[in-house]
Amino acid sequence: ITIFNNDGAGEGFNDPTPRAPSGGNPGITIGGQRLYLFQYAAGIWGGILPSTVPIIVTSQFNPQTCSATSAVLGSAGPINISRDFAGAEFLGTWYHQALANRLNGTDLVPGSNDINATFNSNLDLPTCLGGVGWYYGTDGLEGAAVELLPVLLHEMGHGLGFSTTTNGSTGAFNTGFPSVFDRFLLDNNTGL
């Protein structure tokens, strides 16, 4: 899994604000610590998931909703989805691109990255969540801060296929086809 830095000069992964290395993160700027942690999380997922096709994650830190008491931490999802390709376990079923590529053994959408991940740069501001901020360490000793690593792992999981393309409000399938994730859901009322 490769992290594609989609941030502009001086912001996000390229933020030059000095920051002392801590918690196993050797970065010396906020941007460097962010990028290190994204690559660290990608290494964890890459060590678990077998794929001969590279997975590219378009990644950025951007200002997002944040107040003294609540905030959007981040989000990630597939850039493309595919169905009815050689190697698919189910026909007529959408697969997140990274999973589709793995099952097919080739990049089904060459020239396009696989996952888009955006995280909230406002968490490092004193006005966001009362100033608790992101914790960029890898040691789990975040204290009162918001530990970025488990949030990254969770959101990258959505981009890798642990989410649905079905409308959560209406239950409508994307263009009439379920996602592979939907095929493994259980309705406790019907037993189906």
N, C-alpha and C positions, 0 to 999 in steps of 0.2 A: 504494500500500500504506500503510495507516494502522496505527499502533501504538496499541492500547487498553491503557492503564495499569490493570492489575488488582491492583496492590499497595495495601495499606492505609497509613494514615498512619504516617509515621516509619520505614518499611521499604521495601526494594527500590528502586523508582524514586523513592520519596519519602524515602529515607534522607538526613537533613540533615547528615551528617558532612562537615565541610569538606574540600575537596581542591583543590589548585592545578590550574588548566588545564594540560594537557600533550598533546603529540603531535597537535595539531590539534583536540583536544576542548576546547571553551570552557567546559564545565560547571565549577561552583565547589563542588559537593558530589558525593559518591559517587553519590547517586541521580540528580542532574542529568547526570553523565557517562554513567551507564548508559542513561538515556533518550535522550540525544543519539546514542549509538552504535547503539541499536536503530533510531532514525529514519534514521540514516546508512545502515545496512544495508538498510532498507526502500527507501530512495532508489536504492540500487544495483540491487536486484531490480526495482523499479518502472521503472527506466530501460531494462531489458532486455526485460521481458515486456509485450507489448501486451494490454491488457484495458480494456474500457469499463465493467466492473463493479468497483467498489471492493473491495479485499481488506482485511479487518480481521483483525489479529493480536492476540488476547488474550495479553498478555505480563506476566510477573512474574518477580521474583527471590525464590526461597525457599530455606531451608536444605535441602540435599540431602547424600547420602552423601559423606563426605570424611575422609581420614586423612592421615597424614604422607607417604604414598607413592602414594595413588590417590584419585581423585575422579570423581564424575559431574559433567560440565561443564554439560550442559543437554540439552534435548530439545524437539522441535517436531513437530507432526503435524496432520492435518486434524481439525476438530471434527465435520464431517459428510462423508459421501460420497454420491454420486448415481449412478444408472444409468438408461439408457433414456429420456433426455431429448432434446428436439429439438436437433440440432447435435452429438450424440455421434458420434464416428467409428466406434465399435463398439457394437452392441447387446449386452445381457447382460454389461456390463463396468462395474466400479466406477471412478469418477473422484473424486479429491480435490476438495473443494468449490470451491476457487478456480479450478481448471481447468474444472470443469463449468460454473460460472457464466460464465467467459470464452467457452467454446464455445457456450453457450446464448444469451449476450448479455443475460441478466437474472440477478438473484439468486434462485436456486432454493430457498433456505431463508431467506427474509426474517426478520429479527429474531434471527438467529444469526450470530455472528462465524465466520470461516472457518478460522483456524489457532489452535492453542494452543501457546504457547512458554514454557517454564519454564527458568530458569537458576539456577545454584548461588550463592547469596549467601555461603555459607561460604568461598568462595575468597578472600575479603577478610580472613579470620581468620588469625592467625599459626600456628594449629594445623593448618591445611589445606595439604597439599602442601609442608610445610616453610616456609610463609609466603611463597611466591612471588607469589600473588595474581593477580587479573585486571589486564591492561593495557587501559586504556580509550582509548588513542590511535588515530588513523587513519593514522599514518605508517609502521607496520610495524617500529618500533624498540622492540620489547617486551623485549629483553634476556632475562633469566631468567624473566620473568613469562609468564603465559598470555595470549596475544593474543585478546581477545574477538571482534573483527570477523570473522575467518575462521570461527570457531565459529558465530557468528550466521548468516552467509551459508549455511553448510552445513546447519544445522538448519532455517532458513527454507525452504531448498530441499526438505526432506522435506515440510513443510507445503504447499508449492506443487504437489507431485505427484511428486517424485523419491523415491518409496518405494512399497512395496506394501501391500496390505491382506490379503495371503495369509499364513497362519500359517507362520512361519519354521521351526518345529520339525516340523510334520506335513506341510506343503505343502498343507493344506486351504484351498480358496478361501473367502472370506467369504460365508456363506450360499449356497455353491455357484457363485459367480461370480468370475472373475478380475478383477484391477485392470488398468487400461490399461498400467501399468508392466510387468505380467507379459507382456503381449502383445509386448514388445520384448526379452525375455530370450532368451538363446541357450544351449542345452544343447550343450556342446562334444563330448559323447559321441555324441549322436544327430544333431547338425547341425540340430536343429529349434529 
